[in-house]
């Protein structure tokens, strides 16, 4: 083997050779991340996908969107026989992140539209207690100026 067709890369820090995180199936190359050949290995990608998914539950649902974007190649491709074992585990986290982000986006949009469109017509006299724009008047902070 003369090294011209070798697709492994050398890790600069450790000096060990590792294969890039790509799946070749039917002539199409699928990478674990949107970084392509610059991305992380499949094992590292699984750790990142899991962390993004779990941290999304800690009131950071935008990490679910980041997870979907970063692992877009995994999200849109199907597992093939040549897929590494971590492909299905990464896909598990990314699909659930996409579901979580869609639910979050629908709830946030519904909440925003309810207050923007409905307003006082929808909530009646309770509206004055729900809104925050008259908070200074409620706490009598406007009389000192």
C-alpha positions in Angstrom: 0.0 0.0 0.0 1.7 3.2 -1.1 -0.6 5.6 0.8 -2.2 7.4 -2.1 -5.5 5.6 -1.7 -5.3 5.5 2.1 -8.2 7.5 3.4 -7.0 7.6 7.0 -5.7 10.8 8.6 -3.0 11.4 11.1 -4.0 13.0 14.4 -1.6 15.9 14.9 -1.6 15.7 18.7 -1.3 11.9 19.3 0.3 10.9 15.9 -2.1 8.0 15.5 -4.0 7.2 12.3 -7.7 7.4 12.3 -10.4 7.0 9.6 -12.5 10.0 8.8 -16.1 9.9 9.8 -17.6 9.0 6.5 -19.9 6.3 5.2 -19.6 5.3 1.6 -22.8 3.8 0.3 -23.7 3.4 -3.3 -21.1 6.0 -4.4 -22.5 8.6 -2.0 -20.3 9.7 1.0 -22.2 10.5 4.2 -20.4 12.4 6.9 -21.4 12.5 10.6 -21.4 16.3 10.7 -21.9 19.2 8.3 -18.1 19.8 8.6 -17.5 16.9 6.2 -13.9 15.7 6.4 -13.0 18.3 8.9 -15.6 17.0 11.4 -15.2 14.7 14.3 -15.0 10.9 14.3 -18.2 8.9 14.8 -17.4 8.1 18.4 -16.9 11.8 19.3 -20.0 12.7 17.3 -22.1 10.4 19.4 -20.9 12.1 22.6 -21.7 15.6 21.1 -25.1 14.5 19.9 -26.0 13.0 23.3 -24.8 16.2 25.2 -26.7 18.5 22.9 -29.8 16.4 23.3 -29.6 16.2 27.1 -28.7 19.9 27.6 -31.8 20.8 25.5 -33.9 19.7 28.4 -32.1 22.2 30.7 -34.1 25.1 29.3 -31.8 25.4 26.3 -34.0 24.0 23.5 -32.0 25.9 20.9 -29.3 23.3 21.4 -31.8 20.9 19.8 -31.7 23.1 16.7 -27.9 23.1 16.8 -27.9 19.3 17.1 -30.2 19.0 14.0 -28.0 21.4 12.0 -24.7 20.0 13.0 -25.7 16.4 12.4 -27.9 17.2 9.3 -26.2 14.4 7.2 -27.2 11.8 9.8 -30.7 13.2 10.1 -31.4 13.0 6.4 -29.8 9.7 5.5 -30.8 6.2 6.3 -28.6 3.6 8.0 -26.9 1.3 5.5 -25.1 -2.0 6.1 -21.8 -0.2 6.0 -22.8 2.3 8.7 -20.8 2.3 11.9 -22.7 1.1 15.0 -22.7 4.7 16.4 -24.7 5.9 13.4 -28.0 4.6 14.8 -27.2 6.0 18.3 -26.4 9.4 16.8 -29.6 9.3 14.7 -31.6 8.4 17.8 -30.5 11.6 19.6 -30.7 13.8 16.5 -34.3 12.7 15.6 -35.4 13.3 19.1 -33.8 16.7 19.1 -35.7 17.6 16.0 -38.9 16.5 17.6 -38.2 18.5 20.7 -37.3 21.6 18.8 -40.4 21.4 16.7 -42.6 21.0 19.8 -40.7 24.0 21.4 -41.1 26.1 18.3 -44.8 25.4 18.0 -45.4 26.2 21.7 -43.4 29.4 21.5 -45.1 30.5 18.4 -48.5 29.8 19.8 -47.7 31.7 23.0 -46.4 34.7 21.1 -49.3 34.8 18.7 -51.8 34.4 21.6 -50.4 37.5 23.3 -49.7 39.5 20.1 -53.1 38.9 18.4 -55.4 38.1 21.3 -54.4 40.7 23.8 -57.1 42.3 25.8 -59.9 41.0 23.6 -58.9 37.4 24.4 -58.1 37.8 28.1 -60.5 40.5 29.2 -59.7 42.4 32.4 -57.1 39.9 33.4 -54.9 41.2 30.6 -53.7 44.1 32.7 -52.3 41.7 35.2 -50.6 39.5 32.6 -48.7 42.2 30.7 -45.4 43.5 31.8 -45.3 46.9 30.1 -47.2 48.6 33.0 -45.0 47.1 35.7 -43.4 50.5 36.6 -46.8 52.0 37.1 -47.9 49.0 39.3 -44.8 49.4 41.5 -45.2 53.2 41.5 -41.8 53.8 40.0 -42.9 56.5 37.6 -43.7 59.3 40.1 -40.2 60.1 41.2 -39.2 61.7 37.8 
